[in-house]
Amino acid sequence: MGIIEGIKNTVKKNAEIEKIAADRLIICKMCPNYNNGVCRACGCLLSFKTRSLNEKCPKGLWTEV
C-alpha cells in the first residue's frame, strides 16, 4: 500500500503529511542516493514515497513518524 498511499496523499492534501513530506525531502536531497526526485537506493519517486507514512528510507535516514 505504501506508494499508493503516497499518491492518495498527493491528490488529497493534508497539512500534517505535507510537513512530514517536506522534512523527509530535505533529508533525501542531502543523500548521495538522491537523483532528481528519485531514490537510487530503492527506485521510488520521492514525491509519492515521502507522503506515505508507511514507507521508510532504505538507508534509515528518516526518523519514525
PDBQT receptor file of N, H, CA, C and O in Angstrom, charges set to zero:
ATOM      1  N   MET A   1       0.819  -1.208   0.000  1.00  0.00    +0.000 N 
ATOM      2  CA  MET A   1       0.000   0.000   0.000  1.00  0.00    +0.000 C 
ATOM      3  C   MET A   1       0.852   1.257   0.000  1.00  0.00    +0.000 C 
ATOM      4  O   MET A   1       0.339   2.325  -0.334  1.00  0.00    +0.000 OA
ATOM      5  N   GLY A   2       2.105   1.185   0.352  1.00  0.00    +0.000 N 
ATOM      6  H   GLY A   2       2.522   0.318   0.623  1.00  0.00    +0.000 HD
ATOM      7  CA  GLY A   2       2.984   2.327   0.547  1.00  0.00    +0.000 C 
ATOM      8  C   GLY A   2       2.876   3.442  -0.465  1.00  0.00    +0.000 C 
ATOM      9  O   GLY A   2       2.387   4.525  -0.139  1.00  0.00    +0.000 OA
ATOM     10  N   ILE A   3       3.319   3.204  -1.685  1.00  0.00    +0.000 N 
ATOM     11  H   ILE A   3       3.715   2.325  -1.949  1.00  0.00    +0.000 HD
ATOM     12  CA  ILE A   3       3.341   4.257  -2.687  1.00  0.00    +0.000 C 
ATOM     13  C   ILE A   3       1.923   4.682  -3.061  1.00  0.00    +0.000 C 
ATOM     14  O   ILE A   3       1.694   5.857  -3.347  1.00  0.00    +0.000 OA
ATOM     15  N   ILE A   4       0.984   3.767  -3.064  1.00  0.00    +0.000 N 
ATOM     16  H   ILE A   4       1.170   2.813  -2.832  1.00  0.00    +0.000 HD
ATOM     17  CA  ILE A   4      -0.409   4.119  -3.348  1.00  0.00    +0.000 C 
ATOM     18  C   ILE A   4      -0.912   5.128  -2.318  1.00  0.00    +0.000 C 
ATOM     19  O   ILE A   4      -1.610   6.080  -2.668  1.00  0.00    +0.000 OA
ATOM     20  N   GLU A   5      -0.559   4.921  -1.054  1.00  0.00    +0.000 N 
ATOM     21  H   GLU A   5       0.008   4.148  -0.770  1.00  0.00    +0.000 HD
ATOM     22  CA  GLU A   5      -0.916   5.881  -0.011  1.00  0.00    +0.000 C 
ATOM     23  C   GLU A   5      -0.298   7.241  -0.314  1.00  0.00    +0.000 C 
ATOM     24  O   GLU A   5      -0.947   8.272  -0.136  1.00  0.00    +0.000 OA
ATOM     25  N   GLY A   6       0.937   7.249  -0.765  1.00  0.00    +0.000 N 
ATOM     26  H   GLY A   6       1.464   6.412  -0.909  1.00  0.00    +0.000 HD
ATOM     27  CA  GLY A   6       1.604   8.496  -1.128  1.00  0.00    +0.000 C 
ATOM     28  C   GLY A   6       0.916   9.213  -2.272  1.00  0.00    +0.000 C 
ATOM     29  O   GLY A   6       0.818  10.440  -2.271  1.00  0.00    +0.000 OA
ATOM     30  N   ILE A   7       0.438   8.452  -3.253  1.00  0.00    +0.000 N 
ATOM     31  H   ILE A   7       0.518   7.455  -3.254  1.00  0.00    +0.000 HD
ATOM     32  CA  ILE A   7      -0.284   9.049  -4.383  1.00  0.00    +0.000 C 
ATOM     33  C   ILE A   7      -1.588   9.666  -3.885  1.00  0.00    +0.000 C 
ATOM     34  O   ILE A   7      -1.929  10.791  -4.252  1.00  0.00    +0.000 OA
ATOM     35  N   LYS A   8      -2.317   8.925  -3.049  1.00  0.00    +0.000 N 
ATOM     36  H   LYS A   8      -2.040   8.011  -2.751  1.00  0.00    +0.000 HD
ATOM     37  CA  LYS A   8      -3.567   9.456  -2.493  1.00  0.00    +0.000 C 
ATOM     38  C   LYS A   8      -3.312  10.729  -1.691  1.00  0.00    +0.000 C 
ATOM     39  O   LYS A   8      -4.080  11.686  -1.786  1.00  0.00    +0.000 OA
ATOM     40  N   ASN A   9      -2.235  10.743  -0.899  1.00  0.00    +0.000 N 
ATOM     41  H   ASN A   9      -1.611   9.965  -0.821  1.00  0.00    +0.000 HD
ATOM     42  CA  ASN A   9      -1.921  11.915  -0.089  1.00  0.00    +0.000 C 
ATOM     43  C   ASN A   9      -1.420  13.086  -0.931  1.00  0.00    +0.000 C 
ATOM     44  O   ASN A   9      -1.452  14.228  -0.473  1.00  0.00    +0.000 OA
ATOM     45  N   THR A  10      -0.962  12.823  -2.143  1.00  0.00    +0.000 N 
ATOM     46  H   THR A  10      -0.936  11.895  -2.515  1.00  0.00    +0.000 HD
ATOM     47  CA  THR A  10      -0.575  13.888  -3.060  1.00  0.00    +0.000 C 
ATOM     48  C   THR A  10      -1.822  14.548  -3.645  1.00  0.00    +0.000 C 
ATOM     49  O   THR A  10      -1.875  15.767  -3.808  1.00  0.00    +0.000 OA
ATOM     50  N   VAL A  11      -2.819  13.729  -3.954  1.00  0.00    +0.000 N 
ATOM     51  H   VAL A  11      -2.776  12.739  -3.821  1.00  0.00    +0.000 HD
ATOM     52  CA  VAL A  11      -4.065  14.234  -4.533  1.00  0.00    +0.000 C 
ATOM     53  C   VAL A  11      -4.900  14.960  -3.480  1.00  0.00    +0.000 C 
ATOM     54  O   VAL A  11      -5.398  16.061  -3.716  1.00  0.00    +0.000 OA
ATOM     55  N   LYS A  12      -5.043  14.334  -2.331  1.00  0.00    +0.000 N 
ATOM     56  H   LYS A  12      -4.638  13.440  -2.139  1.00  0.00    +0.000 HD
ATOM     57  CA  LYS A  12      -5.833  14.920  -1.245  1.00  0.00    +0.000 C 
ATOM     58  C   LYS A  12      -4.869  15.403  -0.163  1.00  0.00    +0.000 C 
ATOM     59  O   LYS A  12      -4.414  14.630   0.681  1.00  0.00    +0.000 OA
ATOM     60  N   LYS A  13      -4.572  16.694  -0.210  1.00  0.00    +0.000 N 
ATOM     61  H   LYS A  13      -4.941  17.321  -0.896  1.00  0.00    +0.000 HD
ATOM     62  CA  LYS A  13      -3.559  17.283   0.665  1.00  0.00    +0.000 C 
ATOM     63  C   LYS A  13      -3.997  17.307   2.124  1.00  0.00    +0.000 C 
ATOM     64  O   LYS A  13      -5.170  17.508   2.440  1.00  0.00    +0.000 OA
ATOM     65  N   ASN A  14      -3.016  17.095   3.005  1.00  0.00    +0.000 N 
ATOM     66  H   ASN A  14      -2.064  16.932   2.748  1.00  0.00    +0.000 HD
ATOM     67  CA  ASN A  14      -3.195  17.144   4.450  1.00  0.00    +0.000 C 
ATOM     68  C   ASN A  14      -1.983  17.893   4.990  1.00  0.00    +0.000 C 
ATOM     69  O   ASN A  14      -0.849  17.514   4.697  1.00  0.00    +0.000 OA
ATOM     70  N   ALA A  15      -2.197  18.948   5.772  1.00  0.00    +0.000 N 
ATOM     71  H   ALA A  15      -3.118  19.256   6.010  1.00  0.00    +0.000 HD
ATOM     72  CA  ALA A  15      -1.108  19.811   6.236  1.00  0.00    +0.000 C 
ATOM     73  C   ALA A  15      -0.049  19.031   7.018  1.00  0.00    +0.000 C 
ATOM     74  O   ALA A  15       1.146  19.270   6.845  1.00  0.00    +0.000 OA
ATOM     75  N   GLU A  16      -0.471  18.117   7.861  1.00  0.00    +0.000 N 
ATOM     76  H   GLU A  16      -1.441  17.923   8.002  1.00  0.00    +0.000 HD
ATOM     77  CA  GLU A  16       0.483  17.346   8.667  1.00  0.00    +0.000 C 
ATOM     78  C   GLU A  16       1.358  16.454   7.782  1.00  0.00    +0.000 C 
ATOM     79  O   GLU A  16       2.571  16.372   7.980  1.00  0.00    +0.000 OA
ATOM     80  N   ILE A  17       0.745  15.799   6.823  1.00  0.00    +0.000 N 
ATOM     81  H   ILE A  17      -0.239  15.866   6.663  1.00  0.00    +0.000 HD
ATOM     82  CA  ILE A  17       1.502  14.923   5.915  1.00  0.00    +0.000 C 
ATOM     83  C   ILE A  17       2.414  15.746   5.021  1.00  0.00    +0.000 C 
ATOM     84  O   ILE A  17       3.532  15.321   4.729  1.00  0.00    +0.000 OA
ATOM     85  N   GLU A  18       1.968  16.900   4.585  1.00  0.00    +0.000 N 
ATOM     86  H   GLU A  18       1.060  17.245   4.822  1.00  0.00    +0.000 HD
ATOM     87  CA  GLU A  18       2.812  17.775   3.762  1.00  0.00    +0.000 C 
ATOM     88  C   GLU A  18       4.057  18.213   4.530  1.00  0.00    +0.000 C 
ATOM     89  O   GLU A  18       5.138  18.315   3.950  1.00  0.00    +0.000 OA
ATOM     90  N   LYS A  19       3.916  18.473   5.826  1.00  0.00    +0.000 N 
ATOM     91  H   LYS A  19       3.038  18.390   6.297  1.00  0.00    +0.000 HD
ATOM     92  CA  LYS A  19       5.058  18.855   6.669  1.00  0.00    +0.000 C 
ATOM     93  C   LYS A  19       6.041  17.692   6.774  1.00  0.00    +0.000 C 
ATOM     94  O   LYS A  19       7.250  17.881   6.645  1.00  0.00    +0.000 OA
ATOM     95  N   ILE A  20       5.523  16.504   7.006  1.00  0.00    +0.000 N 
ATOM     96  H   ILE A  20       4.541  16.351   7.111  1.00  0.00    +0.000 HD
ATOM     97  CA  ILE A  20       6.377  15.308   7.086  1.00  0.00    +0.000 C 
ATOM     98  C   ILE A  20       7.097  15.097   5.762  1.00  0.00    +0.000 C 
ATOM     99  O   ILE A  20       8.300  14.833   5.746  1.00  0.00    +0.000 OA
ATOM    100  N   ALA A  21       6.369  15.212   4.645  1.00  0.00    +0.000 N 
ATOM    101  H   ALA A  21       5.392  15.427   4.659  1.00  0.00    +0.000 HD
ATOM    102  CA  ALA A  21       6.958  15.021   3.321  1.00  0.00    +0.000 C 
ATOM    103  C   ALA A  21       8.065  16.043   3.066  1.00  0.00    +0.000 C 
ATOM    104  O   ALA A  21       9.117  15.694   2.532  1.00  0.00    +0.000 OA
ATOM    105  N   ALA A  22       7.836  17.295   3.441  1.00  0.00    +0.000 N 
ATOM    106  H   ALA A  22       6.980  17.579   3.875  1.00  0.00    +0.000 HD
ATOM    107  CA  ALA A  22       8.839  18.349   3.242  1.00  0.00    +0.000 C 
ATOM    108  C   ALA A  22      10.092  18.050   4.062  1.00  0.00    +0.000 C 
ATOM    109  O   ALA A  22      11.211  18.201   3.572  1.00  0.00    +0.000 OA
ATOM    110  N   ASP A  23       9.902  17.626   5.311  1.00  0.00    +0.000 N 
ATOM    111  H   ASP A  23       8.993  17.504   5.710  1.00  0.00    +0.000 HD
ATOM    112  CA  ASP A  23      11.039  17.282   6.171  1.00  0.00    +0.000 C 
ATOM    113  C   ASP A  23      11.817  16.098   5.607  1.00  0.00    +0.000 C 
ATOM    114  O   ASP A  23      13.048  16.102   5.603  1.00  0.00    +0.000 OA
ATOM    115  N   ARG A  24      11.104  15.099   5.138  1.00  0.00    +0.000 N 
ATOM    116  H   ARG A  24      10.104  15.096   5.141  1.00  0.00    +0.000 HD
ATOM    117  CA  ARG A  24      11.759  13.926   4.552  1.00  0.00    +0.000 C 
ATOM    118  C   ARG A  24      12.529  14.303   3.289  1.00  0.00    +0.000 C 
ATOM    119  O   ARG A  24      13.648  13.837   3.072  1.00  0.00    +0.000 OA
ATOM    120  N   LEU A  25      11.929  15.142   2.465  1.00  0.00    +0.000 N 
ATOM    121  H   LEU A  25      11.020  15.521   2.641  1.00  0.00    +0.000 HD
ATOM    122  CA  LEU A  25      12.578  15.520   1.209  1.00  0.00    +0.000 C 
ATOM    123  C   LEU A  25      13.865  16.303   1.452  1.00  0.00    +0.000 C 
ATOM    124  O   LEU A  25      14.822  16.171   0.689  1.00  0.00    +0.000 OA
ATOM    125  N   ILE A  26      13.898  17.107   2.494  1.00  0.00    +0.000 N 
ATOM    126  H   ILE A  26      13.120  17.214   3.114  1.00  0.00    +0.000 HD
ATOM    127  CA  ILE A  26      15.138  17.813   2.853  1.00  0.00    +0.000 C 
ATOM    128  C   ILE A  26      16.244  16.794   3.126  1.00  0.00    +0.000 C 
ATOM    129  O   ILE A  26      17.376  16.951   2.667  1.00  0.00    +0.000 OA
ATOM    130  N   ILE A  27      15.903  15.752   3.878  1.00  0.00    +0.000 N 
ATOM    131  H   ILE A  27      14.984  15.624   4.252  1.00  0.00    +0.000 HD
ATOM    132  CA  ILE A  27      16.865  14.693   4.179  1.00  0.00    +0.000 C 
ATOM    133  C   ILE A  27      17.293  13.987   2.897  1.00  0.00    +0.000 C 
ATOM    134  O   ILE A  27      18.478  13.726   2.691  1.00  0.00    +0.000 OA
ATOM    135  N   CYS A  28      16.330  13.682   2.041  1.00  0.00    +0.000 N 
ATOM    136  H   CYS A  28      15.368  13.895   2.208  1.00  0.00    +0.000 HD
ATOM    137  CA  CYS A  28      16.632  12.990   0.782  1.00  0.00    +0.000 C 
ATOM    138  C   CYS A  28      17.586  13.788  -0.095  1.00  0.00    +0.000 C 
ATOM    139  O   CYS A  28      18.504  13.228  -0.695  1.00  0.00    +0.000 OA
ATOM    140  N   LYS A  29      17.369  15.081  -0.167  1.00  0.00    +0.000 N 
ATOM    141  H   LYS A  29      16.624  15.536   0.320  1.00  0.00    +0.000 HD
ATOM    142  CA  LYS A  29      18.193  15.922  -1.045  1.00  0.00    +0.000 C 
ATOM    143  C   LYS A  29      19.646  15.986  -0.585  1.00  0.00    +0.000 C 
ATOM    144  O   LYS A  29      20.521  16.324  -1.382  1.00  0.00    +0.000 OA
ATOM    145  N   MET A  30      19.924  15.671   0.674  1.00  0.00    +0.000 N 
ATOM    146  H   MET A  30      19.213  15.396   1.321  1.00  0.00    +0.000 HD
ATOM    147  CA  MET A  30      21.294  15.649   1.181  1.00  0.00    +0.000 C 
ATOM    148  C   MET A  30      21.955  14.283   0.987  1.00  0.00    +0.000 C 
ATOM    149  O   MET A  30      23.161  14.142   1.190  1.00  0.00    +0.000 OA
ATOM    150  N   CYS A  31      21.176  13.287   0.600  1.00  0.00    +0.000 N 
ATOM    151  H   CYS A  31      20.197  13.402   0.436  1.00  0.00    +0.000 HD
ATOM    152  CA  CYS A  31      21.671  11.917   0.450  1.00  0.00    +0.000 C 
ATOM    153  C   CYS A  31      22.325  11.723  -0.923  1.00  0.00    +0.000 C 
ATOM    154  O   CYS A  31      21.820  12.230  -1.925  1.00  0.00    +0.000 OA
ATOM    155  N   PRO A  32      23.442  10.994  -0.975  1.00  0.00    +0.000 N 
ATOM    156  CA  PRO A  32      24.072  10.724  -2.277  1.00  0.00    +0.000 C 
ATOM    157  C   PRO A  32      23.213   9.856  -3.201  1.00  0.00    +0.000 C 
ATOM    158  O   PRO A  32      23.496   9.771  -4.396  1.00  0.00    +0.000 OA
ATOM    159  N   ASN A  33      22.174   9.213  -2.670  1.00  0.00    +0.000 N 
ATOM    160  H   ASN A  33      21.945   9.282  -1.699  1.00  0.00    +0.000 HD
ATOM    161  CA  ASN A  33      21.281   8.402  -3.495  1.00  0.00    +0.000 C 
ATOM    162  C   ASN A  33      20.171   9.217  -4.153  1.00  0.00    +0.000 C 
ATOM    163  O   ASN A  33      19.393   8.675  -4.938  1.00  0.00    +0.000 OA
ATOM    164  N   TYR A  34      20.087  10.510  -3.844  1.00  0.00    +0.000 N 
ATOM    165  H   TYR A  34      20.719  10.950  -3.206  1.00  0.00    +0.000 HD
ATOM    166  CA  TYR A  34      19.059  11.377  -4.433  1.00  0.00    +0.000 C 
ATOM    167  C   TYR A  34      19.445  11.690  -5.869  1.00  0.00    +0.000 C 
ATOM    168  O   TYR A  34      20.581  12.074  -6.149  1.00  0.00    +0.000 OA
ATOM    169  N   ASN A  35      18.494  11.522  -6.773  1.00  0.00    +0.000 N 
ATOM    170  H   ASN A  35      17.571  11.210  -6.545  1.00  0.00    +0.000 HD
ATOM    171  CA  ASN A  35      18.745  11.808  -8.190  1.00  0.00    +0.000 C 
ATOM    172  C   ASN A  35      17.503  12.411  -8.827  1.00  0.00    +0.000 C 
ATOM    173  O   ASN A  35      16.642  11.690  -9.331  1.00  0.00    +0.000 OA
ATOM    174  N   ASN A  36      17.413  13.732  -8.803  1.00  0.00    +0.000 N 
ATOM    175  H   ASN A  36      18.112  14.319  -8.393  1.00  0.00    +0.000 HD
ATOM    176  CA  ASN A  36      16.305  14.444  -9.457  1.00  0.00    +0.000 C 
ATOM    177  C   ASN A  36      14.932  13.907  -9.054  1.00  0.00    +0.000 C 
ATOM    178  O   ASN A  36      14.095  13.640  -9.917  1.00  0.00    +0.000 OA
ATOM    179  N   GLY A  37      14.697  13.747  -7.757  1.00  0.00    +0.000 N 
ATOM    180  H   GLY A  37      15.377  13.964  -7.056  1.00  0.00    +0.000 HD
ATOM    181  CA  GLY A  37      13.393  13.322  -7.271  1.00  0.00    +0.000 C 
ATOM    182  C   GLY A  37      13.184  11.827  -7.199  1.00  0.00    +0.000 C 
ATOM    183  O   GLY A  37      12.089  11.364  -6.880  1.00  0.00    +0.000 OA
ATOM    184  N   VAL A  38      14.226  11.066  -7.493  1.00  0.00    +0.000 N 
ATOM    185  H   VAL A  38      15.116  11.441  -7.752  1.00  0.00    +0.000 HD
ATOM    186  CA  VAL A  38      14.154   9.604  -7.423  1.00  0.00    +0.000 C 
ATOM    187  C   VAL A  38      15.229   9.113  -6.461  1.00  0.00    +0.000 C 
ATOM    188  O   VAL A  38      16.346   9.630  -6.445  1.00  0.00    +0.000 OA
ATOM    189  N   CYS A  39      14.882   8.118  -5.668  1.00  0.00    +0.000 N 
ATOM    190  H   CYS A  39      13.975   7.697  -5.682  1.00  0.00    +0.000 HD
ATOM    191  CA  CYS A  39      15.853   7.495  -4.765  1.00  0.00    +0.000 C 
ATOM    192  C   CYS A  39      16.556   6.373  -5.520  1.00  0.00    +0.000 C 
ATOM    193  O   CYS A  39      15.914   5.419  -5.960  1.00  0.00    +0.000 OA
ATOM    194  N   ARG A  40      17.862   6.485  -5.669  1.00  0.00    +0.000 N 
ATOM    195  H   ARG A  40      18.384   7.260  -5.311  1.00  0.00    +0.000 HD
ATOM    196  CA  ARG A  40      18.605   5.430  -6.363  1.00  0.00    +0.000 C 
ATOM    197  C   ARG A  40      18.697   4.151  -5.540  1.00  0.00    +0.000 C 
ATOM    198  O   ARG A  40      18.922   3.076  -6.096  1.00  0.00    +0.000 OA
ATOM    199  N   ALA A  41      18.526   4.252  -4.221  1.00  0.00    +0.000 N 
ATOM    200  H   ALA A  41      18.344   5.125  -3.769  1.00  0.00    +0.000 HD
ATOM    201  CA  ALA A  41      18.607   3.064  -3.365  1.00  0.00    +0.000 C 
ATOM    202  C   ALA A  41      17.405   2.143  -3.556  1.00  0.00    +0.000 C 
ATOM    203  O   ALA A  41      17.542   0.920  -3.503  1.00  0.00    +0.000 OA
ATOM    204  N   CYS A  42      16.217   2.733  -3.780  1.00  0.00    +0.000 N 
ATOM    205  H   CYS A  42      16.106   3.726  -3.823  1.00  0.00    +0.000 HD
ATOM    206  CA  CYS A  42      15.019   1.900  -3.917  1.00  0.00    +0.000 C 
ATOM    207  C   CYS A  42      14.283   2.104  -5.248  1.00  0.00    +0.000 C 
ATOM    208  O   CYS A  42      13.441   1.288  -5.622  1.00  0.00    +0.000 OA
ATOM    209  N   GLY A  43      14.598   3.183  -5.956  1.00  0.00    +0.000 N 
ATOM    210  H   GLY A  43      15.283   3.846  -5.653  1.00  0.00    +0.000 HD
ATOM    211  CA  GLY A  43      13.976   3.447  -7.246  1.00  0.00    +0.000 C 
ATOM    212  C   GLY A  43      12.642   4.174  -7.176  1.00  0.00    +0.000 C 
ATOM    213  O   GLY A  43      11.987   4.362  -8.201  1.00  0.00    +0.000 OA
ATOM    214  N   CYS A  44      12.235   4.582  -5.994  1.00  0.00    +0.000 N 
ATOM    215  H   CYS A  44      12.767   4.430  -5.161  1.00  0.00    +0.000 HD
ATOM    216  CA  CYS A  44      10.924   5.235  -5.823  1.00  0.00    +0.000 C 
ATOM    217  C   CYS A  44      10.952   6.715  -6.185  1.00  0.00    +0.000 C 
ATOM    218  O   CYS A  44      11.972   7.392  -6.053  1.00  0.00    +0.000 OA
ATOM    219  N   LEU A  45       9.795   7.197  -6.648  1.00  0.00    +0.000 N 
ATOM    220  H   LEU A  45       8.966   6.647  -6.755  1.00  0.00    +0.000 HD
ATOM    221  CA  LEU A  45       9.597   8.627  -6.829  1.00  0.00    +0.000 C 
ATOM    222  C   LEU A  45       9.369   9.230  -5.450  1.00  0.00    +0.000 C 
ATOM    223  O   LEU A  45       8.430   8.854  -4.749  1.00  0.00    +0.000 OA
ATOM    224  N   LEU A  46      10.209  10.144  -5.073  1.00  0.00    +0.000 N 
ATOM    225  H   LEU A  46      10.972  10.450  -5.642  1.00  0.00    +0.000 HD
ATOM    226  CA  LEU A  46      10.149  10.682  -3.716  1.00  0.00    +0.000 C 
ATOM    227  C   LEU A  46       8.947  11.579  -3.479  1.00  0.00    +0.000 C 
ATOM    228  O   LEU A  46       8.542  11.766  -2.331  1.00  0.00    +0.000 OA
ATOM    229  N   SER A  47       8.369  12.134  -4.526  1.00  0.00    +0.000 N 
ATOM    230  H   SER A  47       8.698  11.982  -5.458  1.00  0.00    +0.000 HD
ATOM    231  CA  SER A  47       7.162  12.957  -4.338  1.00  0.00    +0.000 C 
ATOM    232  C   SER A  47       6.022  12.118  -3.763  1.00  0.00    +0.000 C 
ATOM    233  O   SER A  47       5.163  12.645  -3.057  1.00  0.00    +0.000 OA
ATOM    234  N   PHE A  48       6.008  10.831  -4.056  1.00  0.00    +0.000 N 
ATOM    235  H   PHE A  48       6.706  10.402  -4.630  1.00  0.00    +0.000 HD
ATOM    236  CA  PHE A  48       4.997   9.929  -3.509  1.00  0.00    +0.000 C 
ATOM    237  C   PHE A  48       5.484   9.236  -2.232  1.00  0.00    +0.000 C 
ATOM    238  O   PHE A  48       4.755   9.157  -1.243  1.00  0.00    +0.000 OA
ATOM    239  N   LYS A  49       6.702   8.744  -2.263  1.00  0.00    +0.000 N 
ATOM    240  H   LYS A  49       7.294   8.808  -3.066  1.00  0.00    +0.000 HD
ATOM    241  CA  LYS A  49       7.219   7.986  -1.122  1.00  0.00    +0.000 C 
ATOM    242  C   LYS A  49       7.261   8.836   0.143  1.00  0.00    +0.000 C 
ATOM    243  O   LYS A  49       6.926   8.344   1.220  1.00  0.00    +0.000 OA
ATOM    244  N   THR A  50       7.661  10.089   0.035  1.00  0.00    +0.000 N 
ATOM    245  H   THR A  50       7.933  10.488  -0.840  1.00  0.00    +0.000 HD
ATOM    246  CA  THR A  50       7.755  10.936   1.230  1.00  0.00    +0.000 C 
ATOM    247  C   THR A  50       6.393  11.224   1.839  1.00  0.00    +0.000 C 
ATOM    248  O   THR A  50       6.309  11.574   3.016  1.00  0.00    +0.000 OA
ATOM    249  N   ARG A  51       5.322  11.085   1.062  1.00  0.00    +0.000 N 
ATOM    250  H   ARG A  51       5.390  10.801   0.106  1.00  0.00    +0.000 HD
ATOM    251  CA  ARG A  51       3.961  11.336   1.553  1.00  0.00    +0.000 C 
ATOM    252  C   ARG A  51       3.268  10.082   2.091  1.00  0.00    +0.000 C 
ATOM    253  O   ARG A  51       2.122  10.146   2.536  1.00  0.00    +0.000 OA
ATOM    254  N   SER A  52       3.946   8.974   2.049  1.00  0.00    +0.000 N 
ATOM    255  H   SER A  52       4.877   8.922   1.687  1.00  0.00    +0.000 HD
ATOM    256  CA  SER A  52       3.381   7.732   2.571  1.00  0.00    +0.000 C 
ATOM    257  C   SER A  52       3.934   7.478   3.969  1.00  0.00    +0.000 C 
ATOM    258  O   SER A  52       5.136   7.277   4.138  1.00  0.00    +0.000 OA
ATOM    259  N   LEU A  53       3.064   7.488   4.957  1.00  0.00    +0.000 N 
ATOM    260  H   LEU A  53       2.087   7.651   4.819  1.00  0.00    +0.000 HD
ATOM    261  CA  LEU A  53       3.510   7.287   6.330  1.00  0.00    +0.000 C 
ATOM    262  C   LEU A  53       3.963   5.860   6.584  1.00  0.00    +0.000 C 
ATOM    263  O   LEU A  53       4.638   5.592   7.578  1.00  0.00    +0.000 OA
ATOM    264  N   ASN A  54       3.599   4.941   5.697  1.00  0.00    +0.000 N 
ATOM    265  H   ASN A  54       3.051   5.159   4.890  1.00  0.00    +0.000 HD
ATOM    266  CA  ASN A  54       4.003   3.537   5.839  1.00  0.00    +0.000 C 
ATOM    267  C   ASN A  54       5.366   3.239   5.233  1.00  0.00    +0.000 C 
ATOM    268  O   ASN A  54       5.915   2.158   5.446  1.00  0.00    +0.000 OA
ATOM    269  N   GLU A  55       5.914   4.182   4.484  1.00  0.00    +0.000 N 
ATOM    270  H   GLU A  55       5.468   5.060   4.312  1.00  0.00    +0.000 HD
ATOM    271  CA  GLU A  55       7.203   3.969   3.833  1.00  0.00    +0.000 C 
ATOM    272  C   GLU A  55       8.350   4.354   4.754  1.00  0.00    +0.000 C 
ATOM    273  O   GLU A  55       8.189   5.172   5.659  1.00  0.00    +0.000 OA
ATOM    274  N   LYS A  56       9.509   3.755   4.512  1.00  0.00    +0.000 N 
ATOM    275  H   LYS A  56       9.640   3.091   3.776  1.00  0.00    +0.000 HD
ATOM    276  CA  LYS A  56      10.719   4.063   5.262  1.00  0.00    +0.000 C 
ATOM    277  C   LYS A  56      11.859   4.333   4.279  1.00  0.00    +0.000 C 
ATOM    278  O   LYS A  56      11.850   3.842   3.150  1.00  0.00    +0.000 OA
ATOM    279  N   CYS A  57      12.814   5.102   4.717  1.00  0.00    +0.000 N 
ATOM    280  H   CYS A  57      12.820   5.501   5.634  1.00  0.00    +0.000 HD
ATOM    281  CA  CYS A  57      14.016   5.337   3.927  1.00  0.00    +0.000 C 
ATOM    282  C   CYS A  57      14.830   4.043   3.904  1.00  0.00    +0.000 C 
ATOM    283  O   CYS A  57      15.068   3.457   4.959  1.00  0.00    +0.000 OA
ATOM    284  N   PRO A  58      15.264   3.583   2.725  1.00  0.00    +0.000 N 
ATOM    285  CA  PRO A  58      16.031   2.345   2.661  1.00  0.00    +0.000 C 
ATOM    286  C   PRO A  58      17.383   2.446   3.368  1.00  0.00    +0.000 C 
ATOM    287  O   PRO A  58      17.996   1.428   3.688  1.00  0.00    +0.000 OA
ATOM    288  N   LYS A  59      17.839   3.654   3.609  1.00  0.00    +0.000 N 
ATOM    289  H   LYS A  59      17.341   4.482   3.350  1.00  0.00    +0.000 HD
ATOM    290  CA  LYS A  59      19.104   3.871   4.316  1.00  0.00    +0.000 C 
ATOM    291  C   LYS A  59      18.883   4.211   5.786  1.00  0.00    +0.000 C 
ATOM    292  O   LYS A  59      19.843   4.434   6.523  1.00  0.00    +0.000 OA
ATOM    293  N   GLY A  60      17.620   4.251   6.217  1.00  0.00    +0.000 N 
ATOM    294  H   GLY A  60      16.840   4.070   5.618  1.00  0.00    +0.000 HD
ATOM    295  CA  GLY A  60      17.298   4.519   7.614  1.00  0.00    +0.000 C 
ATOM    296  C   GLY A  60      17.484   5.966   8.033  1.00  0.00    +0.000 C 
ATOM    297  O   GLY A  60      17.702   6.247   9.211  1.00  0.00    +0.000 OA
ATOM    298  N   LEU A  61      17.400   6.887   7.084  1.00  0.00    +0.000 N 
ATOM    299  H   LEU A  61      17.223   6.659   6.126  1.00  0.00    +0.000 HD
ATOM    300  CA  LEU A  61      17.664   8.293   7.395  1.00  0.00    +0.000 C 
ATOM    301  C   LEU A  61      16.440   9.057   7.927  1.00  0.00    +0.000 C 
ATOM    302  O   LEU A  61      16.599  10.097   8.565  1.00  0.00    +0.000 OA
ATOM    303  N   TRP A  62      15.246   8.563   7.676  1.00  0.00    +0.000 N 
ATOM    304  H   TRP A  62      15.117   7.718   7.157  1.00  0.00    +0.000 HD
ATOM    305  CA  TRP A  62      14.059   9.245   8.187  1.00  0.00    +0.000 C 
ATOM    306  C   TRP A  62      13.793   8.784   9.616  1.00  0.00    +0.000 C 
ATOM    307  O   TRP A  62      13.926   7.602   9.934  1.00  0.00    +0.000 OA
ATOM    308  N   THR A  63      13.423   9.711  10.455  1.00  0.00    +0.000 N 
ATOM    309  H   THR A  63      13.314  10.671  10.198  1.00  0.00    +0.000 HD
ATOM    310  CA  THR A  63      13.024   9.332  11.801  1.00  0.00    +0.000 C 
ATOM    311  C   THR A  63      11.590   8.801  11.754  1.00  0.00    +0.000 C 
ATOM    312  O   THR A  63      10.839   9.122  10.833  1.00  0.00    +0.000 OA
ATOM    313  N   GLU A  64      11.224   8.018  12.707  1.00  0.00    +0.000 N 
ATOM    314  H   GLU A  64      11.835   7.757  13.455  1.00  0.00    +0.000 HD
ATOM    315  CA  GLU A  64       9.855   7.485  12.744  1.00  0.00    +0.000 C 
ATOM    316  C   GLU A  64       8.842   8.592  12.923  1.00  0.00    +0.000 C 
ATOM    317  O   GLU A  64       9.113   9.588  13.594  1.00  0.00    +0.000 OA
ATOM    318  N   VAL A  65       7.694   8.426  12.337  1.00  0.00    +0.000 N 
ATOM    319  H   VAL A  65       7.473   7.617  11.792  1.00  0.00    +0.000 HD
ATOM    320  CA  VAL A  65       6.616   9.429  12.396  1.00  0.00    +0.000 C 
ATOM    321  C   VAL A  65       5.814   9.208  13.652  1.00  0.00    +0.000 C 
ATOM    322  O   VAL A  65       4.855   9.936  13.908  1.00  0.00    +0.000 OA
TER     323      VAL A  65
